[in-house]
């Protein structure tokens, strides 16, 4: 291959990479994003989780899905912390908002942007998504405890259904979203220990 052809190919690939990065970071939306009005009604404890009275739990992804499995990975993190089946999760791409959805892994490299690339999605979302889902779960359990006048410690979650074994009461998360929405958001809801996955 001639030096001129190699140089042209290298410049083309560099240009394509820069173009994709620019579009993903700030040049416009290249995937249908979740606008505030497009998200389901219900309980929104943070920027990443929406729980409606019926239907799936919505996970808002700060990362684009480009065939690498990001949406499945994020759904799995949320499903694990919420104790729901993976089929109960729907993932949508976040709107462009670097303040709420900046990539923490890119920020470590000096790029405080909302972006997808460099195999950073799962590393960047690991703590954030787990904490977001754990916060939602804690608030929904508190709402159930308040509704049923029982201690939160007596409640369990089985496949998205809150259970109070002592009184044989059971109800899905959706029944508690209105009460949960009135509760203060805990600052540090505990995530599951690895041996509880």
BELVEN-V594650 format. One record per helix or strand of 2 or more residues. SS is the DSSP state (h for helix, s for strand). FROM is the first residue (numbers start at 0). TO is the last residue. If there is no record, write none. Layout:
((SS/FROM/TO) (SS/FROM/TO))
//
This chain:
((h/2/26) (h/35/37) (s/48/50) (s/56/60) (h/69/81) (h/85/87) (s/88/93) (h/97/100) (h/103/107) (h/120/147) (h/151/153) (s/154/157) (s/160/163) (h/164/166) (s/168/171) (h/172/179) (h/193/195))
//
